[in-house]
Amino acid sequence: MMNWKHYKDDFFLFVEAGYIAVNQADEDAAMKLFRAAEMLNPEHSLPKIGFGYLHLHKLELKQACKCFDEVLAEQPDNEMAKAFLGIAMSMTPTQVSEGEKLLEQSTKSKDPLIKRLGASALDFVEKFVKKTPGPVVAEKPKKKKSR
């Protein structure tokens, strides 16, 4: 059996590499990195949030919400999980208003990154999620010049 204590100090490196893998659309690497981090520190919330972040990137909103809800059940004040849950909920047609409430709370965070994430997510919801699509206007085919 392998001695994981050698890697205990690398917990945050595994987590950070997992988030980078998600951003690079490398699901396999992200899953392995988050699982490794989870094995090193099963009590920490960052790998669980990472799994939710992966689901969010894949637009698997129900699974993302489940991951973030699990973190919030243990840590109700986890602002990162709350902000990501707000994003996932705001993209779910039946939960847009609940998601907006969570994002509003995120804009009041003391952490400037969470505050900015909440504000930009709210802006996205206003511009793209809540906006009703306009009518599609077909362009008329251009007439060919006769010679």
PyRosetta script that sets phi, psi and omega in degrees:
from pyrosetta import init, pose_from_sequence

init()
pose = pose_from_sequence("MMNWKHYKDDFFLFVEAGYIAVNQADEDAAMKLFRAAEMLNPEHSLPKIGFGYLHLHKLELKQACKCFDEVLAEQPDNEMAKAFLGIAMSMTPTQVSEGEKLLEQSTKSKDPLIKRLGASALDFVEKFVKKTPGPVVAEKPKKKKSR")
pose.set_psi(1, 144.0)
pose.set_omega(1, -175.2)
pose.set_phi(2, -82.1)
pose.set_psi(2, 145.4)
pose.set_omega(2, 178.8)
pose.set_phi(3, -91.0)
pose.set_psi(3, 104.1)
pose.set_omega(3, -176.5)
pose.set_phi(4, -75.9)
pose.set_psi(4, -13.2)
pose.set_omega(4, -177.3)
pose.set_phi(5, -62.3)
pose.set_psi(5, -27.3)
pose.set_omega(5, 177.4)
pose.set_phi(6, -59.8)
pose.set_psi(6, -30.6)
pose.set_omega(6, -172.8)
pose.set_phi(7, -102.3)
pose.set_psi(7, 1.5)
pose.set_omega(7, -177.0)
pose.set_phi(8, -54.7)
pose.set_psi(8, -38.7)
pose.set_omega(8, -179.6)
pose.set_phi(9, -72.2)
pose.set_psi(9, -13.5)
pose.set_omega(9, -178.1)
pose.set_phi(10, -93.7)
pose.set_psi(10, 8.5)
pose.set_omega(10, -178.1)
pose.set_phi(11, -49.6)
pose.set_psi(11, -52.5)
pose.set_omega(11, -176.1)
pose.set_phi(12, -67.9)
pose.set_psi(12, -28.7)
pose.set_omega(12, 175.9)
pose.set_phi(13, -66.4)
pose.set_psi(13, -42.5)
pose.set_omega(13, 177.2)
pose.set_phi(14, -62.7)
pose.set_psi(14, -43.8)
pose.set_omega(14, -179.8)
pose.set_phi(15, -63.6)
pose.set_psi(15, -49.7)
pose.set_omega(15, -178.9)
pose.set_phi(16, -61.0)
pose.set_psi(16, -42.2)
pose.set_omega(16, 177.8)
pose.set_phi(17, -63.0)
pose.set_psi(17, -34.3)
pose.set_omega(17, 176.5)
pose.set_phi(18, -63.3)
pose.set_psi(18, -44.2)
pose.set_omega(18, 178.5)
pose.set_phi(19, -65.3)
pose.set_psi(19, -38.1)
pose.set_omega(19, 177.4)
pose.set_phi(20, -64.5)
pose.set_psi(20, -42.6)
pose.set_omega(20, 178.7)
pose.set_phi(21, -61.3)
pose.set_psi(21, -38.9)
pose.set_omega(21, 176.7)
pose.set_phi(22, -61.3)
pose.set_psi(22, -47.0)
pose.set_omega(22, -178.9)
pose.set_phi(23, -64.2)
pose.set_psi(23, -24.5)
pose.set_omega(23, 177.7)
pose.set_phi(24, -94.8)
pose.set_psi(24, 9.5)
pose.set_omega(24, 178.5)
pose.set_phi(25, 60.9)
pose.set_psi(25, 32.5)
pose.set_omega(25, 176.8)
pose.set_phi(26, -103.1)
pose.set_psi(26, 81.4)
pose.set_omega(26, -174.7)
pose.set_phi(27, -61.4)
pose.set_psi(27, -42.5)
pose.set_omega(27, -178.1)
pose.set_phi(28, -59.9)
pose.set_psi(28, -49.1)
pose.set_omega(28, 179.8)
pose.set_phi(29, -63.9)
pose.set_psi(29, -41.7)
pose.set_omega(29, -179.8)
pose.set_phi(30, -60.2)
pose.set_psi(30, -45.8)
pose.set_omega(30, 180.0)
pose.set_phi(31, -60.9)
pose.set_psi(31, -44.5)
pose.set_omega(31, -178.9)
pose.set_phi(32, -65.3)
pose.set_psi(32, -41.4)
pose.set_omega(32, -179.3)
pose.set_phi(33, -67.6)
pose.set_psi(33, -42.7)
pose.set_omega(33, 178.4)
pose.set_phi(34, -66.6)
pose.set_psi(34, -37.8)
pose.set_omega(34, 177.5)
pose.set_phi(35, -65.1)
pose.set_psi(35, -40.9)
pose.set_omega(35, 177.8)
pose.set_phi(36, -61.8)
pose.set_psi(36, -44.4)
pose.set_omega(36, 178.9)
pose.set_phi(37, -63.4)
pose.set_psi(37, -39.4)
pose.set_omega(37, 179.4)
pose.set_phi(38, -64.5)
pose.set_psi(38, -36.7)
pose.set_omega(38, 177.4)
pose.set_phi(39, -67.5)
pose.set_psi(39, -36.6)
pose.set_omega(39, -179.4)
pose.set_phi(40, -71.1)
pose.set_psi(40, -36.7)
pose.set_omega(40, -177.3)
pose.set_phi(41, -145.5)
pose.set_psi(41, 80.5)
pose.set_omega(41, -174.9)
pose.set_phi(42, -62.8)
pose.set_psi(42, -20.2)
pose.set_omega(42, -177.1)
pose.set_phi(43, -84.8)
pose.set_psi(43, -17.5)
pose.set_omega(43, -174.4)
pose.set_phi(44, -77.1)
pose.set_psi(44, 144.3)
pose.set_omega(44, -176.0)
pose.set_phi(45, -84.3)
pose.set_psi(45, -19.3)
pose.set_omega(45, -174.7)
pose.set_phi(46, -60.0)
pose.set_psi(46, -41.1)
pose.set_omega(46, 176.4)
pose.set_phi(47, -63.8)
pose.set_psi(47, -38.4)
pose.set_omega(47, 178.8)
pose.set_phi(48, -64.5)
pose.set_psi(48, -41.7)
pose.set_omega(48, 176.5)
pose.set_phi(49, -64.8)
pose.set_psi(49, -36.2)
pose.set_omega(49, 177.4)
pose.set_phi(50, -60.7)
pose.set_psi(50, -43.3)
pose.set_omega(50, 177.2)
pose.set_phi(51, -62.0)
pose.set_psi(51, -41.1)
pose.set_omega(51, 177.2)
pose.set_phi(52, -64.3)
pose.set_psi(52, -39.4)
pose.set_omega(52, 178.1)
pose.set_phi(53, -61.9)
pose.set_psi(53, -40.3)
pose.set_omega(53, 177.0)
pose.set_phi(54, -61.8)
pose.set_psi(54, -46.7)
pose.set_omega(54, 178.0)
pose.set_phi(55, -62.0)
pose.set_psi(55, -39.4)
pose.set_omega(55, 179.2)
pose.set_phi(56, -61.6)
pose.set_psi(56, -43.3)
pose.set_omega(56, 178.8)
pose.set_phi(57, -63.2)
pose.set_psi(57, -31.6)
pose.set_omega(57, 179.5)
pose.set_phi(58, -88.0)
pose.set_psi(58, 3.2)
pose.set_omega(58, -177.3)
pose.set_phi(59, 59.2)
pose.set_psi(59, 30.8)
pose.set_omega(59, 171.6)
pose.set_phi(60, -91.0)
pose.set_psi(60, 76.1)
pose.set_omega(60, -167.8)
pose.set_phi(61, -66.6)
pose.set_psi(61, -37.8)
pose.set_omega(61, -179.7)
pose.set_phi(62, -63.0)
pose.set_psi(62, -45.1)
pose.set_omega(62, 179.9)
pose.set_phi(63, -68.0)
pose.set_psi(63, -38.1)
pose.set_omega(63, 178.2)
pose.set_phi(64, -61.5)
pose.set_psi(64, -47.7)
pose.set_omega(64, 179.7)
pose.set_phi(65, -59.2)
pose.set_psi(65, -39.3)
pose.set_omega(65, 179.9)
pose.set_phi(66, -62.0)
pose.set_psi(66, -44.7)
pose.set_omega(66, 179.6)
pose.set_phi(67, -61.8)
pose.set_psi(67, -46.6)
pose.set_omega(67, -178.0)
pose.set_phi(68, -67.9)
pose.set_psi(68, -37.1)
pose.set_omega(68, 177.3)
pose.set_phi(69, -63.5)
pose.set_psi(69, -37.6)
pose.set_omega(69, 178.8)
pose.set_phi(70, -62.8)
pose.set_psi(70, -41.7)
pose.set_omega(70, 178.3)
pose.set_phi(71, -65.1)
pose.set_psi(71, -44.7)
pose.set_omega(71, -177.3)
pose.set_phi(72, -68.6)
pose.set_psi(72, -25.6)
pose.set_omega(72, 175.9)
pose.set_phi(73, -65.0)
pose.set_psi(73, -35.6)
pose.set_omega(73, 179.1)
pose.set_phi(74, -87.8)
pose.set_psi(74, -33.7)
pose.set_omega(74, -176.8)
pose.set_phi(75, -133.4)
pose.set_psi(75, 81.8)
pose.set_omega(75, -175.9)
pose.set_phi(76, -59.2)
pose.set_psi(76, -20.2)
pose.set_omega(76, -178.4)
pose.set_phi(77, -98.8)
pose.set_psi(77, 12.7)
pose.set_omega(77, -179.5)
pose.set_phi(78, -73.1)
pose.set_psi(78, 102.8)
pose.set_omega(78, -173.8)
pose.set_phi(79, -68.8)
pose.set_psi(79, -32.3)
pose.set_omega(79, 179.3)
pose.set_phi(80, -65.7)
pose.set_psi(80, -48.3)
pose.set_omega(80, 178.7)
pose.set_phi(81, -62.5)
pose.set_psi(81, -38.7)
pose.set_omega(81, 179.9)
pose.set_phi(82, -64.9)
pose.set_psi(82, -42.2)
pose.set_omega(82, 179.9)
pose.set_phi(83, -66.3)
pose.set_psi(83, -45.5)
pose.set_omega(83, 179.1)
pose.set_phi(84, -65.9)
pose.set_psi(84, -37.0)
pose.set_omega(84, 175.9)
pose.set_phi(85, -62.7)
pose.set_psi(85, -41.0)
pose.set_omega(85, 177.7)
pose.set_phi(86, -60.8)
pose.set_psi(86, -40.3)
pose.set_omega(86, 178.2)
pose.set_phi(87, -64.7)
pose.set_psi(87, -47.8)
pose.set_omega(87, -179.3)
pose.set_phi(88, -62.0)
pose.set_psi(88, -43.2)
pose.set_omega(88, -179.5)
pose.set_phi(89, -68.1)
pose.set_psi(89, -36.8)
pose.set_omega(89, -178.2)
pose.set_phi(90, -68.9)
pose.set_psi(90, -17.9)
pose.set_omega(90, 176.3)
pose.set_phi(91, -96.0)
pose.set_psi(91, 0.4)
pose.set_omega(91, 176.0)
pose.set_phi(92, -96.9)
pose.set_psi(92, 118.2)
pose.set_omega(92, -172.3)
pose.set_phi(93, -50.7)
pose.set_psi(93, -34.7)
pose.set_omega(93, -177.6)
pose.set_phi(94, -87.9)
pose.set_psi(94, -3.0)
pose.set_omega(94, -175.2)
pose.set_phi(95, -127.7)
pose.set_psi(95, 19.5)
pose.set_omega(95, -175.9)
pose.set_phi(96, -58.6)
pose.set_psi(96, -47.9)
pose.set_omega(96, -176.4)
pose.set_phi(97, -66.5)
pose.set_psi(97, -36.3)
pose.set_omega(97, 176.7)
pose.set_phi(98, -65.0)
pose.set_psi(98, -41.8)
pose.set_omega(98, 178.2)
pose.set_phi(99, -62.4)
pose.set_psi(99, -41.0)
pose.set_omega(99, 178.6)
pose.set_phi(100, -62.0)
pose.set_psi(100, -38.0)
pose.set_omega(100, 178.7)
pose.set_phi(101, -62.4)
pose.set_psi(101, -43.1)
pose.set_omega(101, 178.5)
pose.set_phi(102, -65.5)
pose.set_psi(102, -39.0)
pose.set_omega(102, 178.7)
pose.set_phi(103, -67.2)
pose.set_psi(103, -36.0)
pose.set_omega(103, 175.5)
pose.set_phi(104, -60.5)
pose.set_psi(104, -42.5)
pose.set_omega(104, 177.6)
pose.set_phi(105, -62.4)
pose.set_psi(105, -36.8)
pose.set_omega(105, -179.8)
pose.set_phi(106, -65.2)
pose.set_psi(106, -31.6)
pose.set_omega(106, -179.9)
pose.set_phi(107, -70.0)
pose.set_psi(107, -11.9)
pose.set_omega(107, 179.7)
pose.set_phi(108, -101.8)
pose.set_psi(108, 9.1)
pose.set_omega(108, -178.7)
pose.set_phi(109, -66.4)
pose.set_psi(109, 152.9)
pose.set_omega(109, 174.1)
pose.set_phi(110, -79.0)
pose.set_psi(110, -21.7)
pose.set_omega(110, 178.7)
pose.set_phi(111, -80.0)
pose.set_psi(111, 117.4)
pose.set_omega(111, -176.5)
pose.set_phi(112, -62.2)
pose.set_psi(112, -29.7)
pose.set_omega(112, 178.9)
pose.set_phi(113, -70.9)
pose.set_psi(113, -41.4)
pose.set_omega(113, 177.4)
pose.set_phi(114, -66.3)
pose.set_psi(114, -41.4)
pose.set_omega(114, 178.9)
pose.set_phi(115, -59.4)
pose.set_psi(115, -45.1)
pose.set_omega(115, -179.2)
pose.set_phi(116, -68.8)
pose.set_psi(116, -39.5)
pose.set_omega(116, 177.5)
pose.set_phi(117, -60.2)
pose.set_psi(117, -46.8)
pose.set_omega(117, 179.4)
pose.set_phi(118, -61.6)
pose.set_psi(118, -43.1)
pose.set_omega(118, -179.2)
pose.set_phi(119, -66.2)
pose.set_psi(119, -43.8)
pose.set_omega(119, -179.0)
pose.set_phi(120, -70.5)
pose.set_psi(120, -33.4)
pose.set_omega(120, 176.7)
pose.set_phi(121, -67.4)
pose.set_psi(121, -40.9)
pose.set_omega(121, 176.2)
pose.set_phi(122, -62.0)
pose.set_psi(122, -41.0)
pose.set_omega(122, 177.5)
pose.set_phi(123, -61.2)
pose.set_psi(123, -43.1)
pose.set_omega(123, 178.0)
pose.set_phi(124, -61.3)
pose.set_psi(124, -44.2)
pose.set_omega(124, -179.5)
pose.set_phi(125, -60.6)
pose.set_psi(125, -45.2)
pose.set_omega(125, 179.8)
pose.set_phi(126, -63.3)
pose.set_psi(126, -43.6)
pose.set_omega(126, -174.6)
pose.set_phi(127, -78.9)
pose.set_psi(127, -33.3)
pose.set_omega(127, -170.2)
pose.set_phi(128, -122.7)
pose.set_psi(128, -35.9)
pose.set_omega(128, -175.3)
pose.set_phi(129, -82.1)
pose.set_psi(129, -46.7)
pose.set_omega(129, -176.2)
pose.set_phi(130, -83.0)
pose.set_psi(130, -15.0)
pose.set_omega(130, -177.9)
pose.set_phi(131, -74.1)
pose.set_psi(131, 130.7)
pose.set_omega(131, 177.2)
pose.set_phi(132, -80.4)
pose.set_psi(132, 141.8)
pose.set_omega(132, -178.8)
pose.set_phi(133, -67.0)
pose.set_psi(133, 142.3)
pose.set_omega(133, 178.6)
pose.set_phi(134, -84.3)
pose.set_psi(134, 172.1)
pose.set_omega(134, 179.7)
pose.set_phi(135, -68.6)
pose.set_psi(135, 148.1)
pose.set_omega(135, 178.3)
pose.set_phi(136, -85.9)
pose.set_psi(136, 126.7)
pose.set_omega(136, -179.8)
pose.set_phi(137, -108.4)
pose.set_psi(137, 121.0)
pose.set_omega(137, 179.7)
pose.set_phi(138, -84.6)
pose.set_psi(138, 137.1)
pose.set_omega(138, 177.7)
pose.set_phi(139, -80.1)
pose.set_psi(139, 142.8)
pose.set_omega(139, 176.3)
pose.set_phi(140, -75.7)
pose.set_psi(140, 139.5)
pose.set_omega(140, 178.2)
pose.set_phi(141, -65.1)
pose.set_psi(141, 141.1)
pose.set_omega(141, 179.6)
pose.set_phi(142, -75.2)
pose.set_psi(142, 140.1)
pose.set_omega(142, 178.7)
pose.set_phi(143, -79.9)
pose.set_psi(143, 138.8)
pose.set_omega(143, 177.7)
pose.set_phi(144, -79.4)
pose.set_psi(144, 140.2)
pose.set_omega(144, 177.2)
pose.set_phi(145, -73.4)
pose.set_psi(145, 134.3)
pose.set_omega(145, 177.0)
pose.set_phi(146, -90.1)
pose.set_psi(146, 145.2)
pose.set_omega(146, -177.1)
pose.set_phi(147, -101.6)
pose.dump_pdb("model.pdb")
